[in-house]
Amino acid sequence: MYRFLLSRQWVILTLVGLVLIPVMIKLGFWQLHRHEHKVAQNQLIASSLAARPVPVTELTAPGRNLPHHDMWRTVTATGTFDTAHEVVVRQRTAADEQSIGYYVLTPLVLGDGRAVLVNRGWISAGNDLTKFPDVPATPRGKVTVTGRMMADETTAVSGIKDTKGLPARQIMLINSKEQAKRVGRPLLGGYIEQTGPKPPGGKPELVPEPDHDSIGPHMAYAVQWWLFAAAVPVGWVILVRREHRDRVEAAAKEKEAAGAGPDPEAPEDAETPEAPESDETAPVPARS
C-alpha cells in the first residue's frame, strides 16, 4: 500500500528531511546560546556601571590584558594629557549610529610617569581624510578623568581590519600595546572611555553608555528553528497521506473505467438466430 515510499523520489525526500531536522535543532540551540550570552553581557554591563568608581591602576597595569569581568567598570585617572602623541581612530560612528568620523585618543600621563589611553569622544571626519583633523583642545594642567574601562581592541574580537599605510597619527584599532611603541612610555593595558568631565561645547562628543536593556531577537529565532524542525516530520506525514490518497483514488477510477466497458468473456461475432418460417406458406391438405 505504501510501496511508493521506496521510490527514488520519496527516498531522497525522506533523507533530506532527516538531515534538516538535526540541523534546525542545532541552529535553534545556537540562537539560544547567543541569547544567553546577550543576557549575561547585559547583566555584566549593568553591574559594572553600577559599581563604585576605582582608580584605574587597581584594574590594569602595563602590558596587562583587561579581564572580561572588569569591562565597563567606572574608573578614575588623574594626570595631564599628552597631546603630542594624540591620534584619531578612523571609521567610528557617532551617537546617532549613522555619522562616520573619528574617535580622539589621547594619552593621560599619571603622576608616576606611566600613562593610560583616553578615548575623549567622537568628532566629524571632515572633507579631507588624508590630513589630521582639527581636534578640540584638552583641558590644561592636571585633570581627573572618569570613564568606563575598556579592553584593547583586536581584529579577531572587533572584526576591524588593522589597515597599514594610513596618514600620520591615524589608526584603526585602539590597542595600548601598539600605542606604547609610539608614546615611548609604559601604557596601562586597555583604555578609558571618557564620561567626565564633559568637554566644553560638547566636542568631542562623548561615547554613549552601552545598551544593556535590549536582548535582541535571538530567543525568537531559536523558537522559530525548533518549530521548523517539528514541522518537517508533520509535513512528511501529510505528504505521504496525500500521496496515498491520490494513488487510491487513481486506482479506483481505473477500475471503474475498466468495469464500464464490454464484457470481455462475450464472443465478439455472436450471430442472431434466424426466425422460423411462417406457417402461412405451407400447403393446405385437400379434404376427402
C-alpha positions in Angstrom: 0.0 0.0 0.0 2.9 2.4 0.8 5.4 0.8 -1.5 5.8 4.2 -3.3 7.9 5.2 -0.3 10.7 3.1 -1.8 10.7 5.1 -5.0 13.8 7.3 -5.7 11.8 10.5 -5.3 10.5 9.6 -1.8 13.8 8.1 -0.6 15.5 11.4 -1.4 12.7 13.5 0.1 12.9 11.4 3.3 16.7 11.7 3.6 16.6 15.4 3.1 14.0 15.7 5.9 16.1 13.5 8.2 19.1 15.8 7.6 17.2 19.1 8.1 15.8 18.1 11.5 19.1 17.9 13.4 20.5 20.9 11.5 17.5 23.1 12.5 17.7 21.9 16.1 21.3 22.8 16.2 20.6 26.2 14.8 18.0 26.7 17.4 20.5 26.0 20.2 23.0 28.3 18.6 20.5 31.1 18.8 19.7 30.2 22.3 23.3 30.4 23.3 23.5 33.8 21.6 20.5 34.9 23.7 22.1 33.6 26.9 25.4 35.4 26.0 23.5 38.7 25.4 21.6 38.4 28.7 24.9 37.7 30.6 26.5 40.6 28.8 23.7 43.0 29.8 24.0 41.9 33.4 27.7 42.4 33.4 27.4 45.9 31.9 24.7 46.9 34.3 26.6 45.7 37.3 29.9 47.2 36.1 28.2 50.6 35.5 26.6 50.5 39.0 29.8 49.6 40.8 31.7 52.3 42.7 34.5 54.1 40.7 38.0 52.8 41.4 41.4 54.2 40.4 42.4 52.9 37.0 45.6 51.4 38.5 43.5 48.9 40.5 42.2 47.2 37.4 45.1 47.3 34.9 48.9 47.6 34.5 51.3 48.0 31.6 51.0 45.0 29.2 48.1 43.5 31.0 45.0 42.2 29.2 41.9 43.5 30.9 39.8 40.6 32.2 36.3 40.4 30.8 34.6 40.8 34.2 36.4 44.3 34.6 34.9 45.6 31.3 32.8 48.8 31.7 33.9 49.3 35.3 33.9 53.0 36.2 37.5 54.2 36.8 39.2 57.5 37.6 42.6 58.7 36.5 44.5 61.9 37.4 47.2 63.4 35.2 48.0 65.6 32.3 47.1 65.0 28.6 50.0 64.3 26.2 48.7 65.9 23.1 52.0 65.4 21.3 51.1 61.7 21.0 47.4 62.2 20.3 45.9 60.1 17.5 42.5 59.7 15.9 40.7 56.3 15.3 39.2 56.1 11.8 35.7 54.8 10.8 33.9 55.3 14.1 30.2 56.1 14.4 28.6 58.9 16.3 25.8 58.5 18.9 23.3 58.7 16.1 24.8 55.4 14.7 24.9 57.0 11.2 27.6 59.7 11.1 31.1 58.3 10.4 34.1 60.1 11.9 37.0 59.7 14.3 37.5 58.9 18.0 40.1 61.1 19.6 42.6 59.1 21.6 44.9 60.9 23.9 47.4 59.5 26.4 46.9 60.8 30.0 50.2 60.8 31.9 49.8 59.8 35.5 51.8 61.0 38.5 54.2 58.1 38.4 55.2 58.6 34.8 53.0 55.9 33.3 50.1 56.7 31.0 46.7 55.5 30.1 44.9 56.0 26.8 41.7 58.0 27.0 39.0 57.9 24.3 37.9 61.5 24.6 35.0 61.1 22.2 33.8 61.4 18.6 34.4 64.2 16.0 33.4 64.5 12.4 35.8 63.3 9.8 35.6 66.4 7.7 36.2 66.5 3.9 39.9 65.6 3.8 40.6 62.1 5.2 44.3 62.4 4.4 45.0 65.1 7.0 44.9 65.1 10.7 41.6 66.7 11.7 41.0 69.7 13.9 40.7 68.2 17.3 39.2 70.1 20.3 41.8 71.1 22.8 42.3 69.1 26.0 41.9 70.7 29.5 45.1 72.4 30.6 47.2 71.2 33.5 46.2 68.4 35.8 42.8 66.8 35.3 40.8 63.9 36.8 39.1 61.8 34.1 36.2 59.5 34.8 35.2 56.8 32.4 34.4 53.2 31.5 37.3 50.8 31.4 37.6 49.0 28.0 39.8 46.2 26.8 42.3 46.6 23.9 40.8 46.2 20.5 41.9 43.4 18.2 40.9 42.4 14.7 39.8 39.0 16.0 37.4 40.4 18.5 36.2 43.6 16.8 36.3 42.5 13.2 38.1 45.7 12.3 41.0 45.2 9.9 44.2 46.9 11.1 44.9 48.7 7.8 48.5 49.8 7.3 49.8 52.9 5.5 47.3 55.3 7.0 48.0 59.0 7.2 50.1 60.2 10.1 48.5 60.0 13.5 45.6 57.9 12.3 44.9 54.4 13.4 42.2 51.7 13.0 42.3 49.9 16.4 42.6 51.2 20.0 45.4 49.0 21.3 47.7 50.0 24.2 50.5 47.7 23.2 50.7 49.2 19.8 50.4 52.8 21.1 53.1 52.2 23.7 55.6 51.9 20.8 54.7 55.4 19.7 54.3 57.1 23.1 57.6 55.9 24.4 56.5 55.3 27.9 54.7 52.5 29.8 51.0 52.4 28.9 48.4 50.7 31.1 46.6 47.9 29.4 43.2 48.8 27.8 41.9 52.3 27.7 39.4 54.6 29.3 36.2 55.6 27.5 35.7 59.1 29.0 32.4 60.1 30.6 33.6 63.1 32.5 34.4 65.9 32.7 32.1 66.9 29.9 34.0 68.9 27.2 33.1 72.5 26.5 30.5 72.8 23.8 30.1 69.0 23.7 33.1 68.5 21.5 34.4 65.8 21.2 31.0 64.0 21.6 31.3 61.6 24.5 30.7 57.9 23.6 27.2 57.0 24.9 26.6 54.3 27.5 26.4 50.8 26.0 22.9 49.4 25.6 22.2 46.8 28.3 18.4 46.6 28.1 17.8 45.1 24.7 18.2 41.3 24.4 17.7 41.1 20.7 15.7 38.6 18.6 17.8 35.5 19.3 15.3 33.7 21.5 12.6 34.2 18.9 14.9 32.9 16.2 15.6 29.8 18.4 11.9 29.0 18.8 11.4 29.5 15.0 14.2 27.0 14.2 12.7 24.4 16.6 9.2 24.9 15.1 10.7 24.4 11.6 12.3 21.2 12.9 9.0 20.0 14.3 7.2 20.9 11.1 9.4 18.6 8.9 8.0 15.2 10.2 4.5 16.7 10.3 4.8 17.9 6.7 6.3 14.5 5.7 3.3 12.6 7.1 0.9 15.0 5.4 2.6 14.5 2.0 2.6 10.7 2.5 -1.1 10.5 3.3 -1.9 12.8 0.4 0.2 10.7 -2.0 -1.5 7.5 -0.7 -5.0 9.0 -1.1 -4.3 10.2 -4.6 -3.0 6.8 -5.6 -6.0 5.0 -4.1 -8.4 7.4 -6.0 -6.5 6.9 -9.2 -6.7 3.1 -8.9 -10.4 3.3 -8.1 -11.0 5.4 -11.2 -9.1 3.0 -13.4 -11.1 0.1 -12.0 -14.3 1.9 -12.6 -13.4 2.8 -16.1 -12.4 -0.8 -16.8 -15.8 -2.1 -15.4 -17.9 0.2 -17.7 -16.6 -1.4 -21.0 -17.9 -4.5 -22.9 -17.9 -7.9 -21.3 -14.5 -9.4 -22.1 -16.0 -13.0 -22.0 -18.7 -12.4 -24.6 -17.9 -13.6 -28.2 -17.3 -10.6 -30.4 -19.0 -12.2 -33.6 -22.1 -13.8 -32.0 -24.9 -14.4 -34.6 -28.5 -13.7 -34.0 -30.6 -16.9 -34.6 -32.9 -16.9 -37.7 -36.6 -16.6 -37.1 -38.7 -19.7 -38.2 -40.7 -19.6 -41.4 -44.3 -18.6 -41.2 -47.0 -21.4 -41.4 -48.9 -19.4 -43.9 -46.7 -20.6 -46.7 -47.2 -24.2 -46.0 -49.7 -26.1 -48.5 -53.2 -26.8 -47.2 -54.1 -30.5 -47.4 -57.2 -31.4 -49.6 -60.4 -32.7 -48.0 -61.8 -36.0 -48.9 
